[in-house]
Amino acid sequence: MADTGYSSGSKDGENDSPTKSEEKRAFKDPLISGLDITDDADMESLSLDASGKSDLSISRSSSLIANLSHFEDAEDDTHDLFVNVDDPEKHTGTMESYVTFRVNAKTTRSEYDDSEYSVRRRYNDFLWLRQRLEETYPTHLVPPLPEKHSLRRLDRFSPEFLRVRQAALQKFLKRIADHPVLSFDKSFQVFLTAKAWEFQAYKKQGTGLLGRVTDSLHNISASYMNKNRPPEFVVMYDYIHALSEKISVMDRICQRVSKEQAEHLIELSEWGPIYTLWSNSEEELVPSLLAMSDAVDKCCQYMREVIDANDDDFAQPLKEYILFTDAIKAVLRRRDAIQMEFDATVDELNRKKDEREQLKISDQTYSIGAFLGKDPEDVKQQKQEKLEHNIEELTKQMEELNDKTVCADTDLRADMERWHKNKQKDLKELFMSQADRQIKYYEKCLKSWEGAIRKIQAKDLEYITTEVPEEPTEPDSS
């Protein structure tokens, strides 16, 4: 292949190819490679050595989440756009019923006419916003939306489902508002500010179905045909694929644990009343039996709280990161499609250049044009002019695609770096919250059973006091 003078990171000379050490530095998973000392130097370290003599132990009443408070500092001061989702409201129409959420926005950006906005949007409007951002910025990572239906198949109008949905939509908009590119998108501004009728009119200006279908076919073909993906993005794709599998396994185990906890809760709920019924036939054991029944009932309540919290605050965020890995795979496919188009253009350009070189030494005496009565030199000249025109057009197209490929790679690298930092923070908080919930659950259960023991012991002492006869008193000698 002739040297074209341009590089996409996979087709050109050795000077442009990254070294092995650079490839390793280009993609680093914070969870695999360990904590970044520069980011987490201030974080309190917790020793897991049970034999240690340190006084800095975790108290049973402390919250582990306090260790993450420093992550929230230094971020809010730099933001100039804040969004909040609240107040779900059910709407009942003649054809369908649906829910809208109030979206509040505060900003100091000059492109906004006012500093505060409040609009109502339904889930389909959020879905439209994400699709529009993907179409506008195909090589940027657009945050995923929560699935339309709940993992637990809750009623979509129930307060519990709406609370979970509201939190997920809030997180979706916050991630867009924090993005240095997506937050300045015109469609996002319209989503936050336009009145209902204006917003519906704007939505009709989107790209048609044919364009989306063509893009999908292009992306599918790229995933099969692209053989020149740079090593950096090969590593990235392999990591995302492995991460998706690991989180999926964790999600399935989490669902099994939730199912077992629900079965355990049923057993506990049947266990407590037995002590109460037993107390009806054992007068002397009434306080002890009621103390046992009360402890079991409290443990039932605590277990129910743990199950609900695990579903909302652990299973849902895990599912969200599975959706995130799917979104990253889609961006990688779109990036591959751009590189595939660039590679195909380079191949065609080199083929045309080879034809031009062959034409210079060829004899057009026996060409089709010569048989039709044209002068062989004129035929050769016409072919040369046509090839020069094709080469010029392909060169221009190659330059544009090269720039597009470089921009796509830069966008993806920046978004992945930002995503890794957020993922590290989110998963730390997720795991520590889970550990904190388990600690609090067992603390509450322990307190309930300790209370039952005190009640039973108090009854035993009372029984002993009443049963032991008093010692006879000596007669007064006086």
Secondary structure as the mmCIF struct_conf table of DSSP 4:
data_model
#
loop_
_struct_conf.conf_type_id
_struct_conf.id
_struct_conf.beg_label_comp_id
_struct_conf.beg_label_asym_id
_struct_conf.beg_label_seq_id
_struct_conf.end_label_comp_id
_struct_conf.end_label_asym_id
_struct_conf.end_label_seq_id
BEND BEND1 GLY A 5 GLY A 5
BEND BEND2 GLY A 9 ASP A 12
HELX_RH_3T_P HELX_RH_3T_P1 GLU A 14 ASP A 16
BEND BEND3 SER A 17 SER A 17
HELX_LH_PP_P HELX_LH_PP_P1 PRO A 18 THR A 19
HELX_RH_AL_P HELX_RH_AL_P1 LYS A 20 ALA A 26
BEND BEND4 PHE A 27 PHE A 27
HELX_RH_AL_P HELX_RH_AL_P2 PRO A 30 SER A 33
HELX_RH_AL_P HELX_RH_AL_P3 ILE A 37 ASP A 40
TURN_TY1_P TURN_TY1_P1 ALA A 41 ASP A 42
BEND BEND5 MET A 43 MET A 43
HELX_LH_PP_P HELX_LH_PP_P2 GLU A 44 SER A 45
TURN_TY1_P TURN_TY1_P2 ALA A 50 SER A 51
BEND BEND6 ASP A 55 ASP A 55
HELX_LH_PP_P HELX_LH_PP_P3 SER A 57 SER A 59
TURN_TY1_P TURN_TY1_P3 ARG A 60 SER A 61
HELX_RH_3T_P HELX_RH_3T_P2 LEU A 64 GLU A 72
TURN_TY1_P TURN_TY1_P4 ASP A 73 GLU A 75
HELX_RH_3T_P HELX_RH_3T_P3 ASP A 76 THR A 78
STRN STRN1 LEU A 81 THR A 92
BEND BEND7 THR A 94 MET A 95
STRN STRN2 SER A 97 THR A 107
TURN_TY1_P TURN_TY1_P5 SER A 110 GLU A 111
BEND BEND8 TYR A 112 SER A 115
STRN STRN3 GLU A 116 ARG A 122
HELX_RH_AL_P HELX_RH_AL_P4 TYR A 123 THR A 136
TURN_TY1_P TURN_TY1_P6 PRO A 138 THR A 139
BEND BEND9 HIS A 140 HIS A 140
HELX_LH_PP_P HELX_LH_PP_P4 VAL A 142 GLU A 147
BEND BEND10 LYS A 148 HIS A 149
TURN_TY1_P TURN_TY1_P7 LEU A 151 ARG A 152
TURN_TY1_P TURN_TY1_P8 ARG A 156 PHE A 157
BEND BEND11 SER A 158 SER A 158
HELX_RH_AL_P HELX_RH_AL_P5 PRO A 159 ASP A 178
TURN_TY1_P TURN_TY1_P9 PRO A 180 VAL A 181
HELX_RH_3T_P HELX_RH_3T_P4 LEU A 182 PHE A 184
HELX_RH_AL_P HELX_RH_AL_P6 LYS A 186 THR A 193
HELX_RH_AL_P HELX_RH_AL_P7 ALA A 196 LYS A 203
TURN_TY1_P TURN_TY1_P10 LYS A 204 GLN A 205
BEND BEND12 GLY A 206 GLY A 206
HELX_LH_PP_P HELX_LH_PP_P5 THR A 207 GLY A 208
HELX_RH_AL_P HELX_RH_AL_P8 LEU A 209 MET A 225
HELX_RH_AL_P HELX_RH_AL_P9 PRO A 231 SER A 279
TURN_TY1_P TURN_TY1_P11 ASN A 280 SER A 281
HELX_RH_3T_P HELX_RH_3T_P5 GLU A 283 LEU A 285
HELX_RH_AL_P HELX_RH_AL_P10 VAL A 286 ASN A 310
HELX_RH_PI_P HELX_RH_PI_P1 ASP A 311 ALA A 315
HELX_RH_AL_P HELX_RH_AL_P11 GLN A 316 LYS A 360
TURN_TY1_P TURN_TY1_P12 ILE A 361 ILE A 361
HELX_RH_3T_P HELX_RH_3T_P6 GLN A 364 TYR A 366
BEND BEND13 SER A 367 SER A 367
HELX_RH_AL_P HELX_RH_AL_P12 ILE A 368 PHE A 371
TURN_TY1_P TURN_TY1_P13 LEU A 372 GLY A 373
HELX_RH_AL_P HELX_RH_AL_P13 PRO A 376 GLU A 467
BEND BEND14 VAL A 468 VAL A 468
HELX_LH_PP_P HELX_LH_PP_P6 PRO A 469 ASP A 476
#
